[in-house]
Amino acid sequence: MRVAILGSGAMGTVMGAYFARSGLAVELIDNYQKHVDAMRAHGARVTGCAEFTVPVTAYMTDEMNGVYDLVFLFTKQMANEELLPRLAEHLGPESTVCTLQNGVPEPFVARFVGEDRTVGGTVLWGATFLSPGVSELTQDITKTGTLFDIGEIRGGFTPRIEAVAEVLRRMGPVLVTDQLMASRWGKLVNNACMSGMSAVCGATFGEVRAHPKARACLSYLGREVKRCCEADGYKLPELLGGYTSDCLEFSDQAGFAASQKMFTDMYEPLQAAKASMLQDLEKGRPTEVRMINGYVCETGDRLNIRTPFNDKVVEIVSAIEQGEYACSMDNLERFDPDWFTFPLIP
């Protein structure tokens, strides 16, 4: 089986390094020349919650060749429209593309490579790109439990999705689900809430978690995600830390406090992490905010669900991209005080 990781930034580098260390022949493909050069010369280095360096095969995107049997898609969604037609040229009738991108990318990916070749999944661990060839694993995956939650767009258990799971298990535990789209909404709780606020505030997860107003925003953002998910016909799965989505449907101060505790507990092991959206902003790059928080907003517009907190995250991060705002805790003042229906919890 010929396996590639297309988009070998922080997450792709770490995953590729684990694959290579397990003995899998995997190709890491990226468009950052210095990064590709460093991996070719020195291997892929993982630091942080794991420490190892392993030789890898690395290519630039325009060096893709032949036909791939399995491609893990880890690029930013903004690149999909340009990149996916090029990838399609390197797929055969039995090839599989497993998108591990943030948001809900499967329908868009399937438009270019075919639904019969598209599967997807969520990633339940984090990484930060440090320098060419070096990425930091930001949590101890030996204590995380499930690392990947994957499935078919239409549900069901197929030999194809089991084959994808077997490759991913070279890094750690994999859950194969027949409720992929519900799982995608579950991951949006993390991406839209903590990642969104990390980008808005220019802060680590721990700094967001420690700030009463920023932490309150997590709960209100999560409630909007839950309501949009359910209006779209899905039920949120169990969240990180074993919490149920009931924690996000608060209607009194006690419920709000429970939702705050949920986020505090969920991010206890990840306090040093930064959202990939914030990392993009710090590098002057566009973010995926319109594919993450914006997906919640679009669903809300379609189904008549109000999403003022997600709307504001999209507005602020877009303004930071344009140089109109800075990444700062001061951006919390841009959230209307009238939206906070319960007192903040210190």
VEXPAFI-654397 format. One record per residue (C-alpha): residue in three letters; chain; x, y, z. Coordinates in steps of 0.5 Angstrom, whole numbers. Example, Ala and Ser with C-alpha at 12.3 -4.5 7.8 and 13.67 -1.06 7.14 Angstrom:
BEGIN
<r aa="ala" ch="A" X="25" Y="-9" Z="16"/>
<r aa="ser" ch="A" X="27" Y="-2" Z="14"/>
//
This chain:
BEGIN
<r aa="met" ch="A" X="0" Y="0" Z="0"/>
<r aa="arg" ch="A" X="3" Y="7" Z="-2"/>
<r aa="val" ch="A" X="1" Y="12" Z="4"/>
<r aa="ala" ch="A" X="2" Y="19" Z="4"/>
<r aa="ile" ch="A" X="0" Y="25" Z="8"/>
<r aa="leu" ch="A" X="-1" Y="31" Z="4"/>
<r aa="gly" ch="A" X="0" Y="37" Z="9"/>
<r aa="ser" ch="A" X="5" Y="36" Z="13"/>
<r aa="gly" ch="A" X="5" Y="41" Z="18"/>
<r aa="ala" ch="A" X="5" Y="40" Z="26"/>
<r aa="met" ch="A" X="0" Y="35" Z="26"/>
<r aa="gly" ch="A" X="2" Y="31" Z="19"/>
<r aa="thr" ch="A" X="9" Y="31" Z="21"/>
<r aa="val" ch="A" X="8" Y="28" Z="28"/>
<r aa="met" ch="A" X="3" Y="23" Z="25"/>
<r aa="gly" ch="A" X="8" Y="22" Z="20"/>
<r aa="ala" ch="A" X="14" Y="21" Z="25"/>
<r aa="tyr" ch="A" X="10" Y="16" Z="29"/>
<r aa="phe" ch="A" X="8" Y="12" Z="22"/>
<r aa="ala" ch="A" X="15" Y="12" Z="20"/>
<r aa="arg" ch="A" X="18" Y="10" Z="27"/>
<r aa="ser" ch="A" X="13" Y="4" Z="26"/>
<r aa="gly" ch="A" X="16" Y="2" Z="20"/>
<r aa="leu" ch="A" X="11" Y="4" Z="15"/>
<r aa="ala" ch="A" X="13" Y="7" Z="8"/>
<r aa="val" ch="A" X="10" Y="14" Z="8"/>
<r aa="glu" ch="A" X="11" Y="20" Z="4"/>
<r aa="leu" ch="A" X="10" Y="27" Z="7"/>
<r aa="ile" ch="A" X="8" Y="32" Z="2"/>
<r aa="asp" ch="A" X="8" Y="39" Z="4"/>
<r aa="asn" ch="A" X="9" Y="46" Z="0"/>
<r aa="tyr" ch="A" X="14" Y="49" Z="5"/>
<r aa="gln" ch="A" X="21" Y="48" Z="2"/>
<r aa="lys" ch="A" X="25" Y="49" Z="8"/>
<r aa="his" ch="A" X="21" Y="44" Z="12"/>
<r aa="val" ch="A" X="21" Y="39" Z="7"/>
<r aa="asp" ch="A" X="29" Y="40" Z="6"/>
<r aa="ala" ch="A" X="30" Y="39" Z="13"/>
<r aa="met" ch="A" X="26" Y="33" Z="14"/>
<r aa="arg" ch="A" X="30" Y="30" Z="8"/>
<r aa="ala" ch="A" X="37" Y="32" Z="11"/>
<r aa="his" ch="A" X="35" Y="31" Z="18"/>
<r aa="gly" ch="A" X="29" Y="27" Z="19"/>
<r aa="ala" ch="A" X="22" Y="29" Z="22"/>
<r aa="arg" ch="A" X="24" Y="31" Z="30"/>
<r aa="val" ch="A" X="18" Y="30" Z="35"/>
<r aa="thr" ch="A" X="19" Y="34" Z="41"/>
<r aa="gly" ch="A" X="15" Y="36" Z="47"/>
<r aa="cys" ch="A" X="11" Y="30" Z="50"/>
<r aa="ala" ch="A" X="15" Y="25" Z="46"/>
<r aa="glu" ch="A" X="22" Y="26" Z="44"/>
<r aa="phe" ch="A" X="25" Y="22" Z="38"/>
<r aa="thr" ch="A" X="27" Y="23" Z="31"/>
<r aa="val" ch="A" X="26" Y="19" Z="25"/>
<r aa="pro" ch="A" X="28" Y="19" Z="18"/>
<r aa="val" ch="A" X="22" Y="20" Z="13"/>
<r aa="thr" ch="A" X="21" Y="21" Z="6"/>
<r aa="ala" ch="A" X="19" Y="28" Z="4"/>
<r aa="tyr" ch="A" X="17" Y="31" Z="-2"/>
<r aa="met" ch="A" X="14" Y="38" Z="-4"/>
<r aa="thr" ch="A" X="7" Y="38" Z="-7"/>
<r aa="asp" ch="A" X="9" Y="39" Z="-14"/>
<r aa="glu" ch="A" X="13" Y="33" Z="-14"/>
<r aa="met" ch="A" X="7" Y="28" Z="-13"/>
<r aa="asn" ch="A" X="8" Y="23" Z="-17"/>
<r aa="gly" ch="A" X="4" Y="16" Z="-19"/>
<r aa="val" ch="A" X="-2" Y="13" Z="-16"/>
<r aa="tyr" ch="A" X="-3" Y="13" Z="-8"/>
<r aa="asp" ch="A" X="-7" Y="8" Z="-5"/>
<r aa="leu" ch="A" X="-9" Y="12" Z="2"/>
<r aa="val" ch="A" X="-8" Y="20" Z="3"/>
<r aa="phe" ch="A" X="-9" Y="23" Z="9"/>
<r aa="leu" ch="A" X="-11" Y="30" Z="8"/>
<r aa="phe" ch="A" X="-8" Y="35" Z="13"/>
<r aa="thr" ch="A" X="-8" Y="41" Z="9"/>
<r aa="lys" ch="A" X="-11" Y="48" Z="11"/>
<r aa="gln" ch="A" X="-18" Y="48" Z="8"/>
<r aa="met" ch="A" X="-17" Y="54" Z="4"/>
<r aa="ala" ch="A" X="-12" Y="50" Z="0"/>
<r aa="asn" ch="A" X="-17" Y="45" Z="-2"/>
<r aa="glu" ch="A" X="-20" Y="48" Z="-8"/>
<r aa="glu" ch="A" X="-13" Y="49" Z="-11"/>
<r aa="leu" ch="A" X="-10" Y="43" Z="-9"/>
<r aa="leu" ch="A" X="-15" Y="37" Z="-9"/>
<r aa="pro" ch="A" X="-16" Y="37" Z="-17"/>
<r aa="arg" ch="A" X="-8" Y="36" Z="-17"/>
<r aa="leu" ch="A" X="-9" Y="31" Z="-12"/>
<r aa="ala" ch="A" X="-14" Y="27" Z="-16"/>
<r aa="glu" ch="A" X="-9" Y="26" Z="-22"/>
<r aa="his" ch="A" X="-6" Y="21" Z="-17"/>
<r aa="leu" ch="A" X="-11" Y="17" Z="-15"/>
<r aa="gly" ch="A" X="-14" Y="11" Z="-18"/>
<r aa="pro" ch="A" X="-21" Y="7" Z="-18"/>
<r aa="glu" ch="A" X="-19" Y="4" Z="-11"/>
<r aa="ser" ch="A" X="-15" Y="10" Z="-8"/>
<r aa="thr" ch="A" X="-18" Y="13" Z="-1"/>
<r aa="val" ch="A" X="-17" Y="20" Z="1"/>
<r aa="cys" ch="A" X="-18" Y="21" Z="9"/>
<r aa="thr" ch="A" X="-19" Y="28" Z="11"/>
<r aa="leu" ch="A" X="-17" Y="30" Z="18"/>
<r aa="gln" ch="A" X="-18" Y="37" Z="17"/>
<r aa="asn" ch="A" X="-22" Y="41" Z="22"/>
<r aa="gly" ch="A" X="-29" Y="43" Z="21"/>
<r aa="val" ch="A" X="-33" Y="39" Z="16"/>
<r aa="pro" ch="A" X="-29" Y="38" Z="10"/>
<r aa="glu" ch="A" X="-32" Y="32" Z="7"/>
<r aa="pro" ch="A" X="-37" Y="34" Z="3"/>
<r aa="phe" ch="A" X="-32" Y="39" Z="-1"/>
<r aa="val" ch="A" X="-27" Y="34" Z="-1"/>
<r aa="ala" ch="A" X="-32" Y="29" Z="-4"/>
<r aa="arg" ch="A" X="-34" Y="34" Z="-10"/>
<r aa="phe" ch="A" X="-27" Y="34" Z="-12"/>
<r aa="val" ch="A" X="-24" Y="26" Z="-11"/>
<r aa="gly" ch="A" X="-31" Y="23" Z="-11"/>
<r aa="glu" ch="A" X="-35" Y="21" Z="-5"/>
<r aa="asp" ch="A" X="-33" Y="14" Z="-7"/>
<r aa="arg" ch="A" X="-26" Y="15" Z="-5"/>
<r aa="thr" ch="A" X="-27" Y="20" Z="1"/>
<r aa="val" ch="A" X="-27" Y="18" Z="8"/>
<r aa="gly" ch="A" X="-26" Y="23" Z="14"/>
<r aa="gly" ch="A" X="-25" Y="23" Z="22"/>
<r aa="thr" ch="A" X="-23" Y="28" Z="27"/>
<r aa="val" ch="A" X="-16" Y="28" Z="31"/>
<r aa="leu" ch="A" X="-16" Y="28" Z="38"/>
<r aa="trp" ch="A" X="-9" Y="30" Z="40"/>
<r aa="gly" ch="A" X="-5" Y="37" Z="39"/>
<r aa="ala" ch="A" X="1" Y="39" Z="36"/>
<r aa="thr" ch="A" X="5" Y="46" Z="35"/>
<r aa="phe" ch="A" X="10" Y="47" Z="29"/>
<r aa="leu" ch="A" X="16" Y="50" Z="32"/>
<r aa="ser" ch="A" X="21" Y="50" Z="26"/>
<r aa="pro" ch="A" X="23" Y="46" Z="19"/>
<r aa="gly" ch="A" X="23" Y="39" Z="21"/>
<r aa="val" ch="A" X="21" Y="40" Z="28"/>
<r aa="ser" ch="A" X="14" Y="39" Z="31"/>
<r aa="glu" ch="A" X="12" Y="39" Z="38"/>
<r aa="leu" ch="A" X="7" Y="34" Z="41"/>
<r aa="thr" ch="A" X="3" Y="38" Z="46"/>
<r aa="gln" ch="A" X="0" Y="32" Z="50"/>
<r aa="asp" ch="A" X="1" Y="26" Z="52"/>
<r aa="ile" ch="A" X="-2" Y="21" Z="47"/>
<r aa="thr" ch="A" X="-1" Y="15" Z="52"/>
<r aa="lys" ch="A" X="-6" Y="18" Z="57"/>
<r aa="thr" ch="A" X="-11" Y="21" Z="52"/>
<r aa="gly" ch="A" X="-15" Y="15" Z="50"/>
<r aa="thr" ch="A" X="-17" Y="15" Z="43"/>
<r aa="leu" ch="A" X="-13" Y="19" Z="38"/>
<r aa="phe" ch="A" X="-17" Y="19" Z="32"/>
<r aa="asp" ch="A" X="-25" Y="18" Z="31"/>
<r aa="ile" ch="A" X="-26" Y="16" Z="23"/>
<r aa="gly" ch="A" X="-32" Y="14" Z="19"/>
<r aa="glu" ch="A" X="-35" Y="14" Z="12"/>
<r aa="ile" ch="A" X="-39" Y="20" Z="10"/>
<r aa="arg" ch="A" X="-46" Y="15" Z="9"/>
<r aa="gly" ch="A" X="-44" Y="11" Z="16"/>
<r aa="gly" ch="A" X="-43" Y="4" Z="16"/>
<r aa="phe" ch="A" X="-37" Y="0" Z="17"/>
<r aa="thr" ch="A" X="-33" Y="-2" Z="11"/>
<r aa="pro" ch="A" X="-27" Y="-6" Z="10"/>
<r aa="arg" ch="A" X="-24" Y="1" Z="7"/>
<r aa="ile" ch="A" X="-25" Y="4" Z="13"/>
<r aa="glu" ch="A" X="-22" Y="-1" Z="17"/>
<r aa="ala" ch="A" X="-16" Y="-1" Z="13"/>
<r aa="val" ch="A" X="-15" Y="6" Z="14"/>
<r aa="ala" ch="A" X="-16" Y="5" Z="22"/>
<r aa="glu" ch="A" X="-11" Y="0" Z="22"/>
<r aa="val" ch="A" X="-6" Y="5" Z="19"/>
<r aa="leu" ch="A" X="-8" Y="10" Z="24"/>
<r aa="arg" ch="A" X="-7" Y="5" Z="30"/>
<r aa="arg" ch="A" X="1" Y="5" Z="28"/>
<r aa="met" ch="A" X="0" Y="12" Z="32"/>
<r aa="gly" ch="A" X="-5" Y="10" Z="37"/>
<r aa="pro" ch="A" X="-12" Y="8" Z="39"/>
<r aa="val" ch="A" X="-17" Y="9" Z="33"/>
<r aa="leu" ch="A" X="-25" Y="9" Z="34"/>
<r aa="val" ch="A" X="-29" Y="7" Z="28"/>
<r aa="thr" ch="A" X="-36" Y="10" Z="28"/>
<r aa="asp" ch="A" X="-42" Y="10" Z="24"/>
<r aa="gln" ch="A" X="-44" Y="17" Z="26"/>
<r aa="leu" ch="A" X="-38" Y="21" Z="22"/>
<r aa="met" ch="A" X="-42" Y="27" Z="21"/>
<r aa="ala" ch="A" X="-44" Y="28" Z="29"/>
<r aa="ser" ch="A" X="-37" Y="26" Z="31"/>
<r aa="arg" ch="A" X="-35" Y="32" Z="26"/>
<r aa="trp" ch="A" X="-40" Y="37" Z="30"/>
<r aa="gly" ch="A" X="-37" Y="34" Z="37"/>
<r aa="lys" ch="A" X="-30" Y="36" Z="34"/>
<r aa="leu" ch="A" X="-33" Y="43" Z="33"/>
<r aa="val" ch="A" X="-34" Y="44" Z="40"/>
<r aa="asn" ch="A" X="-26" Y="44" Z="41"/>
<r aa="asn" ch="A" X="-25" Y="48" Z="34"/>
<r aa="ala" ch="A" X="-30" Y="53" Z="35"/>
<r aa="cys" ch="A" X="-30" Y="54" Z="42"/>
<r aa="met" ch="A" X="-22" Y="54" Z="45"/>
<r aa="ser" ch="A" X="-19" Y="55" Z="38"/>
<r aa="gly" ch="A" X="-23" Y="61" Z="36"/>
<r aa="met" ch="A" X="-22" Y="64" Z="43"/>
<r aa="ser" ch="A" X="-14" Y="62" Z="43"/>
<r aa="ala" ch="A" X="-14" Y="66" Z="36"/>
<r aa="val" ch="A" X="-19" Y="72" Z="38"/>
<r aa="cys" ch="A" X="-15" Y="73" Z="45"/>
<r aa="gly" ch="A" X="-8" Y="71" Z="42"/>
<r aa="ala" ch="A" X="-7" Y="66" Z="48"/>
<r aa="thr" ch="A" X="-5" Y="59" Z="50"/>
<r aa="phe" ch="A" X="-11" Y="55" Z="52"/>
<r aa="gly" ch="A" X="-9" Y="55" Z="59"/>
<r aa="glu" ch="A" X="-9" Y="63" Z="59"/>
<r aa="val" ch="A" X="-16" Y="63" Z="56"/>
<r aa="arg" ch="A" X="-18" Y="58" Z="61"/>
<r aa="ala" ch="A" X="-16" Y="62" Z="66"/>
<r aa="his" ch="A" X="-19" Y="69" Z="64"/>
<r aa="pro" ch="A" X="-27" Y="69" Z="67"/>
<r aa="lys" ch="A" X="-29" Y="73" Z="61"/>
<r aa="ala" ch="A" X="-26" Y="68" Z="55"/>
<r aa="arg" ch="A" X="-28" Y="62" Z="59"/>
<r aa="ala" ch="A" X="-35" Y="64" Z="59"/>
<r aa="cys" ch="A" X="-35" Y="65" Z="52"/>
<r aa="leu" ch="A" X="-33" Y="58" Z="51"/>
<r aa="ser" ch="A" X="-39" Y="56" Z="54"/>
<r aa="tyr" ch="A" X="-44" Y="61" Z="50"/>
<r aa="leu" ch="A" X="-40" Y="58" Z="43"/>
<r aa="gly" ch="A" X="-41" Y="51" Z="45"/>
<r aa="arg" ch="A" X="-48" Y="52" Z="46"/>
<r aa="glu" ch="A" X="-49" Y="55" Z="39"/>
<r aa="val" ch="A" X="-45" Y="49" Z="36"/>
<r aa="lys" ch="A" X="-50" Y="44" Z="40"/>
<r aa="arg" ch="A" X="-56" Y="48" Z="38"/>
<r aa="cys" ch="A" X="-54" Y="48" Z="31"/>
<r aa="cys" ch="A" X="-52" Y="41" Z="31"/>
<r aa="glu" ch="A" X="-58" Y="38" Z="33"/>
<r aa="ala" ch="A" X="-62" Y="43" Z="28"/>
<r aa="asp" ch="A" X="-58" Y="40" Z="23"/>
<r aa="gly" ch="A" X="-61" Y="33" Z="25"/>
<r aa="tyr" ch="A" X="-55" Y="30" Z="29"/>
<r aa="lys" ch="A" X="-53" Y="29" Z="36"/>
<r aa="leu" ch="A" X="-47" Y="31" Z="39"/>
<r aa="pro" ch="A" X="-42" Y="25" Z="42"/>
<r aa="glu" ch="A" X="-39" Y="24" Z="48"/>
<r aa="leu" ch="A" X="-34" Y="30" Z="49"/>
<r aa="leu" ch="A" X="-27" Y="30" Z="51"/>
<r aa="gly" ch="A" X="-26" Y="28" Z="59"/>
<r aa="gly" ch="A" X="-33" Y="24" Z="58"/>
<r aa="tyr" ch="A" X="-37" Y="30" Z="59"/>
<r aa="thr" ch="A" X="-44" Y="29" Z="55"/>
<r aa="ser" ch="A" X="-47" Y="35" Z="51"/>
<r aa="asp" ch="A" X="-52" Y="36" Z="56"/>
<r aa="cys" ch="A" X="-47" Y="41" Z="59"/>
<r aa="leu" ch="A" X="-47" Y="46" Z="54"/>
<r aa="glu" ch="A" X="-55" Y="47" Z="54"/>
<r aa="phe" ch="A" X="-55" Y="51" Z="61"/>
<r aa="ser" ch="A" X="-61" Y="55" Z="63"/>
<r aa="asp" ch="A" X="-59" Y="57" Z="70"/>
<r aa="gln" ch="A" X="-53" Y="59" Z="74"/>
<r aa="ala" ch="A" X="-52" Y="52" Z="76"/>
<r aa="gly" ch="A" X="-52" Y="50" Z="69"/>
<r aa="phe" ch="A" X="-47" Y="55" Z="67"/>
<r aa="ala" ch="A" X="-42" Y="53" Z="72"/>
<r aa="ala" ch="A" X="-42" Y="46" Z="70"/>
<r aa="ser" ch="A" X="-41" Y="48" Z="63"/>
<r aa="gln" ch="A" X="-35" Y="52" Z="66"/>
<r aa="lys" ch="A" X="-32" Y="46" Z="70"/>
<r aa="met" ch="A" X="-33" Y="42" Z="63"/>
<r aa="phe" ch="A" X="-28" Y="47" Z="59"/>
<r aa="thr" ch="A" X="-23" Y="47" Z="65"/>
<r aa="asp" ch="A" X="-23" Y="40" Z="66"/>
<r aa="met" ch="A" X="-22" Y="39" Z="58"/>
<r aa="tyr" ch="A" X="-16" Y="43" Z="57"/>
<r aa="glu" ch="A" X="-13" Y="41" Z="64"/>
<r aa="pro" ch="A" X="-7" Y="37" Z="60"/>
<r aa="leu" ch="A" X="-7" Y="42" Z="54"/>
<r aa="gln" ch="A" X="-5" Y="49" Z="58"/>
<r aa="ala" ch="A" X="1" Y="50" Z="54"/>
<r aa="ala" ch="A" X="-2" Y="49" Z="47"/>
<r aa="lys" ch="A" X="-4" Y="54" Z="42"/>
<r aa="ala" ch="A" X="-9" Y="54" Z="37"/>
<r aa="ser" ch="A" X="-7" Y="53" Z="29"/>
<r aa="met" ch="A" X="-11" Y="59" Z="28"/>
<r aa="leu" ch="A" X="-7" Y="63" Z="32"/>
<r aa="gln" ch="A" X="-1" Y="60" Z="30"/>
<r aa="asp" ch="A" X="-3" Y="62" Z="23"/>
<r aa="leu" ch="A" X="-4" Y="69" Z="25"/>
<r aa="glu" ch="A" X="2" Y="70" Z="28"/>
<r aa="lys" ch="A" X="5" Y="68" Z="22"/>
<r aa="gly" ch="A" X="1" Y="73" Z="18"/>
<r aa="arg" ch="A" X="-3" Y="67" Z="14"/>
<r aa="pro" ch="A" X="-10" Y="67" Z="13"/>
<r aa="thr" ch="A" X="-14" Y="62" Z="18"/>
<r aa="glu" ch="A" X="-19" Y="57" Z="17"/>
<r aa="val" ch="A" X="-24" Y="61" Z="22"/>
<r aa="arg" ch="A" X="-29" Y="61" Z="16"/>
<r aa="met" ch="A" X="-29" Y="54" Z="15"/>
<r aa="ile" ch="A" X="-30" Y="53" Z="23"/>
<r aa="asn" ch="A" X="-34" Y="58" Z="27"/>
<r aa="gly" ch="A" X="-36" Y="60" Z="20"/>
<r aa="tyr" ch="A" X="-39" Y="53" Z="19"/>
<r aa="val" ch="A" X="-43" Y="54" Z="25"/>
<r aa="cys" ch="A" X="-46" Y="61" Z="23"/>
<r aa="glu" ch="A" X="-48" Y="59" Z="16"/>
<r aa="thr" ch="A" X="-52" Y="53" Z="19"/>
<r aa="gly" ch="A" X="-55" Y="58" Z="24"/>
<r aa="asp" ch="A" X="-57" Y="62" Z="18"/>
<r aa="arg" ch="A" X="-60" Y="56" Z="14"/>
<r aa="leu" ch="A" X="-64" Y="53" Z="20"/>
<r aa="asn" ch="A" X="-66" Y="60" Z="24"/>
<r aa="ile" ch="A" X="-61" Y="59" Z="30"/>
<r aa="arg" ch="A" X="-58" Y="65" Z="33"/>
<r aa="thr" ch="A" X="-50" Y="65" Z="33"/>
<r aa="pro" ch="A" X="-48" Y="72" Z="36"/>
<r aa="phe" ch="A" X="-41" Y="69" Z="39"/>
<r aa="asn" ch="A" X="-39" Y="65" Z="33"/>
<r aa="asp" ch="A" X="-41" Y="71" Z="29"/>
<r aa="lys" ch="A" X="-36" Y="75" Z="33"/>
<r aa="val" ch="A" X="-31" Y="70" Z="33"/>
<r aa="val" ch="A" X="-31" Y="70" Z="25"/>
<r aa="glu" ch="A" X="-31" Y="78" Z="25"/>
<r aa="ile" ch="A" X="-25" Y="79" Z="30"/>
<r aa="val" ch="A" X="-21" Y="74" Z="27"/>
<r aa="ser" ch="A" X="-22" Y="76" Z="20"/>
<r aa="ala" ch="A" X="-20" Y="83" Z="22"/>
<r aa="ile" ch="A" X="-14" Y="81" Z="25"/>
<r aa="glu" ch="A" X="-12" Y="77" Z="18"/>
<r aa="gln" ch="A" X="-13" Y="84" Z="15"/>
<r aa="gly" ch="A" X="-9" Y="88" Z="20"/>
<r aa="glu" ch="A" X="-15" Y="92" Z="23"/>
<r aa="tyr" ch="A" X="-14" Y="89" Z="30"/>
<r aa="ala" ch="A" X="-9" Y="85" Z="34"/>
<r aa="cys" ch="A" X="-9" Y="79" Z="37"/>
<r aa="ser" ch="A" X="-10" Y="81" Z="44"/>
<r aa="met" ch="A" X="-15" Y="80" Z="51"/>
<r aa="asp" ch="A" X="-17" Y="87" Z="49"/>
<r aa="asn" ch="A" X="-22" Y="83" Z="44"/>
<r aa="leu" ch="A" X="-26" Y="81" Z="49"/>
<r aa="glu" ch="A" X="-29" Y="88" Z="50"/>
<r aa="arg" ch="A" X="-32" Y="87" Z="43"/>
<r aa="phe" ch="A" X="-37" Y="82" Z="45"/>
<r aa="asp" ch="A" X="-43" Y="85" Z="47"/>
<r aa="pro" ch="A" X="-44" Y="85" Z="55"/>
<r aa="asp" ch="A" X="-52" Y="84" Z="54"/>
<r aa="trp" ch="A" X="-50" Y="77" Z="51"/>
<r aa="phe" ch="A" X="-47" Y="74" Z="58"/>
<r aa="thr" ch="A" X="-54" Y="72" Z="61"/>
<r aa="phe" ch="A" X="-50" Y="69" Z="67"/>
<r aa="pro" ch="A" X="-45" Y="72" Z="72"/>
<r aa="leu" ch="A" X="-38" Y="71" Z="70"/>
<r aa="ile" ch="A" X="-34" Y="66" Z="75"/>
<r aa="pro" ch="A" X="-27" Y="68" Z="77"/>
//
